[in-house]
Amino acid sequence: MKRYLIIGAGAIGASLAAQFELNGIPYLLCGRGEQIRHIQAHGIRYVRPEGARSLGLQACADRSELVLTQGDVLVFTTKTQDLELACRDWAWLPVAGSGPARTASELPVLTPQNGLAAERIALRWFSQVYGASINTPARYTELGQIVVGGYPEPGLVVVGRYPQGEDELAAGIAADLCRAGYLAESRPDILRWKAAKLISSVRNNALDLFEGPSDRLQAYAAALAQEAIAVLGAMGISPARAQERRHSVSHWGIAPGCGIEPGQQSTWQSIARGASHEVDFLNGEIVRLGRLYGVATPFNQAIQQAVGQLCQPGRSAQGVCRGQIDQLLSAARELAARAG
């Protein structure tokens, strides 16, 4: 029997575990630190547009207590910056039972992180990597509470074999996610779907940390997206479009008054909790790929540098460190002039 080991108890991991719990899909939520200990002791407060409920979740804080089986699928829901360590921690654990997998490195893994780096990282340790593009408007800023505002389904998911392909396992994972309440499908071109999500993340996430006139913020967001599209074009990747989905999503959205606030996406939430952020794997990924493919990315480079400086030790955290958009625009123009 297939069982999902969800590694990482943040917004995506804990909400996925909650949906599996509610719909009878075998899973185990694995993590470390205060959040997983709280879940073990008290469960989780799971807030959806239709109401809040307290759920007990199957949770594990000590991998030494865990017995891996041939039917396990590892779902890495850590942030990208934490993925390499998680892969090293899990890859060489033994797998029990008679079957082809002797260590976890031979089990299938699912990587729903934003950006394009996660699958490449996981492939160093795991032979069966399945990418996922997931859109779940979720909030995790309070210990033991996850808010998910997607409605009527909690989120949209596309799954596919990495670097390409569609097989029985990908279809099975998508089917299980549908059973869990998500609007999910498997596709053979997962990089295109992850590229589309990357453009959205690059455009919006880091700008939550900057203030200024809305027209300048919008102009900067457009410049970030344009650079991302140019880089992906140089790589030969055509981002997927919403109308390519096999299921209509016209009915889906973020429910009003659900607790998901504009301008408080995952980067803002990480900093609000005093955790590390993933800007280096979003805007920084566009910068890295631009350098590889000869595409100038001054706007993404400027915001990566600015967020890095805002989040240096000793700076104000808890979601209140803010930069001014005019300074960011000035830095981007200076970088563009240097690239000339």
N, C-alpha and C positions, 0 to 999 in steps of 0.2 A: 504494500500500500504506500502511495506517495505521501510524504510528510514534508512540510515546508519549515525549514529552520531559518527564522528571520533574525538576521544578525545586525543589531542596532535598534534601540528602543526610542528613537526620536519620533518626529511627527509622522513620517511615512511608515516606519517599522511598527510603531505601536498602533496606528490606525489600521494597518493591514492585519495585524494580529487580532484587533477588535472585530473586524469584519469576518475573519475566519472563525473566530469564537462564536459569533452570532449565527453563522451559517453552517456550522458543523464540519468544517474542513480541517483535517489534521495539521497541526502546526506546533511550533515551540518558539517563543520569543527569547532571544539570547542577547545579553548586553553586559555592560559593566557600569559601575558607578552608582550614584544616588538614585537615578531614575529607575533602574531595574530593581534595585533593592526595595524601593517604594512600591513598585508594581507587585513584587512578590509578597510584600507584607499587607498591602491595602488594596490591590487591584488598581484600576484606572477609572477616572471620570471621563467618559467619552461623550463629547458634545456634538450633536448633529442638528440640522435645522428643525427636525421634528421633536427634538428634546434631548435632555441629558440623561445618562444612566451610568451607574457604577457597574463595572465588569471585573470579574476575576479572570485573569489571563494566565495561561500556562507559560511560565517564565523560568529562565535559568541564568544564574549569574556566575556559575562556576563550570567551565567546560570539562573539568575533570569528572563531573558527575554525569556527563552526557555520553550515551552510547549511540554512535552513528550507525545507520542501517543502509542497506542497498537501495532503498526507496526514497532516500532523502534528497531534497533539492535545497541548496543553500541560497538564500536570498539576502544579498548584502545591501542593507539599507543605511549603512554609514554614509557620511559625507565623503566626497571623492578624496579629500585630503587625508582621510583616515583609512582609506580602502587598502592601501598597500600593506599596512601593518595588520589589518584584519585578515587579508589573504595569507600572509605568512603564518599567522596564528592558527589558521584553520586547515591549511592545505595538507599537512602531514599527519593529521589525526587519523587513527585507524578506523576502518569500517568493518562492522561485524557482519556475520552471515555469509552464506555461500553465494557468490556472485562475482562479477568482473572487477568491482571496485575494492581495492585493498586499502587505499587512503582516500581522504576527502578530495584530494586533487583530481580523482577520477569521477567524482559526482558532478552532476550538472549544477551550474550556478546562474543566478539571475542578477543582473546589475541595473537597477532603476535610477542610477544617479543622473543628474543633469550633466550636460556636456558630452564630449566624445572620448574622454580619457579613460573612463572606468573599465571598459571592455578590454582595452589594450593592457591595462594594469593587470586585470584578472587573468588574462591569457598566459601570463608568465608562470602562473601556478596551476591553472585549471585547464583541462582539455576540452570541456564542454561549456562554452560561455554563451549565454543568452542575454541579449540586451533588452532593455525595456524603456520606453518613453512613457512617463507617467505624469498626468496632470491631476493633482489632488490639492485643492486649496485647503491647506492645513496650517494650524498654528500650535506651536509648542513653546510656550514661554513660562509656564507654571508647572512645577513638579507634580507629576501624577495626573495631569489633565491634557487631553488632546482635543482640539476643536477642528472639525472637518466641515467645510461649508458647501461642498459640491452637492448639487441637488438636481434631479432626484437621486442619481447615483453619486457615491462619494468621489468618484474620479474616473478618468479616461485612461486606458492603458493600451499600448501596442507592444507586442512581444515578437522577437525574432532571433534566430540563430546568428551569432556573430562570427565572421564579418558579414555573412549573408546566408540566406537560405531559410526555408520553412519546413519543419518536420513534425512528426507526431507529438514529440514532447512539447514543442512550442505551442501547438494547437491545444494540447492538454492543459498547459499552464494558463492559457487564455480562457479556456473553458472553466477552470477552477476559479479564476478571478471573476468571471461572470456569475458563477454560483455564489461567490462572496459578495455580490452586489455591484461590482464595477462594470463599466461598459468597456469590454476588452476584446481584442482580436489579435491574431498572429499574422505577421507579414514577412515576406522574404527580404525586404530592403530596410532593415531596422536602422541603418545609418542615416537614411533620409529622414526618418521620423525623429531620431535623436537630434539631427541637425536642425529640424524645425523648432524643437523645444529649446535648443541652445540659443537660437536667435532671440526667442522670447525672453530667456533668462538673461542674456547679455544686455538686452534693451532695458530691462526693468529692475533687476534685483539690486545692483549696486547703487543705482540712482536714488533708492530709498534713503540713503545716507546724506543726501544733498538737498539744500533748500535754495529757493530763488523763484523768480517769476515763472509761471507755468509754461509760457511760450518758449523760454530758454531751456527749461527741463525737457520739453517735448522735442525741441530741435536737437538737443544732445542725444536723447534716446534714439531719434531717427538716424543720427550719425553713427551711433554704436551698431545699430542693426545693419546699416548699409555696409559698414566695414566687414561685419560677420558674413553677410551675403557674398561680398566680393571674395573673401577668403575661401568660403565653401565652393564658390564657382571655380576658383583656381585649382581646387582639389578635385573637381569633376563631380561634386555632390550637388544634386538638385533637391532642396528641402521638400519634404512631403507637404501636401496641401490638405486642409481639412476636408474638402470635398472628395478626397480619395478614400476616406474611411468607408468600410463596408457597412457600418451602422450610422444612421443619422445622429448627429449630436446637437441638432438645432434646438432641442428641448432642454439642453443641459446648461447649467450655469452656477454661479455663486448665489446662494439664497440671501436675500436682504435680511439684515439684522441677525446674521448667524454667528457673529463674533470674528469674522475675517475682515480685517480693516485694510483699506487701500494704503499702499506705502509701507506695509509691514510684512514683506515677503521673507523668504527663508534667510537671506543674508542679514536683514534687520533683526530677525528673531534670534539668529545665532549670536549676534553681538549683544542683544538684550539679555541673553542668558550668560554672557561672559565666555562663550565658546568660540572656537576657531570658525572662520568663514571660508566659503569656497570661491571667492572672487578670482583667485589665482587659477582656478580650473574652469572659469566661465569667461570673463573678459580676458584673463591671462591666457586662456587656451587660444582665443582669437589672436592675441599678440604672438604667441609661440608659433602658431600655424602661419601667420602672416610673415614671420621671419623666414620660415622654411620655404614658403611659396612665393616670396617676393612681393607681398602686398602690404602697403603701408597701413598701419592701424593706430594712428596717433590718439584718437578719442578713446579707444579701449586701453591703450597704454597709459594715458593720463589718469583714467579712473582707477586702473589697477594700482598705480603708484599712490594716488591720493588715499585710497582705502587702506593700503598698507601703512601709510603714515598716520592716518587717523587711529588705527588699531595697534599702534606700538605700545609696549608696556608703559604704564603710567598715564596713558591717555584716558579720558572719560569713556566708560563703556555703558552698559545697561541701556543700550538703544538711544542714547542722547548725544553721542558724538556726531556732530554734523559738520559738513563742509558747505561752502558757498559755490553755487553753480557758476558764477562769474569767474572765480579763481580757476575752476576746473576747465572752463572754456578757454581761458587764457593759456593754461598749461597745454591743452590739446593743440591750440594754434601754434604755440612755440615748437612743439614736437613735430608738427606738420611742416613748419618752415625749415627745421633742421633736416628733415627727410627730403625736402625740396624737390 
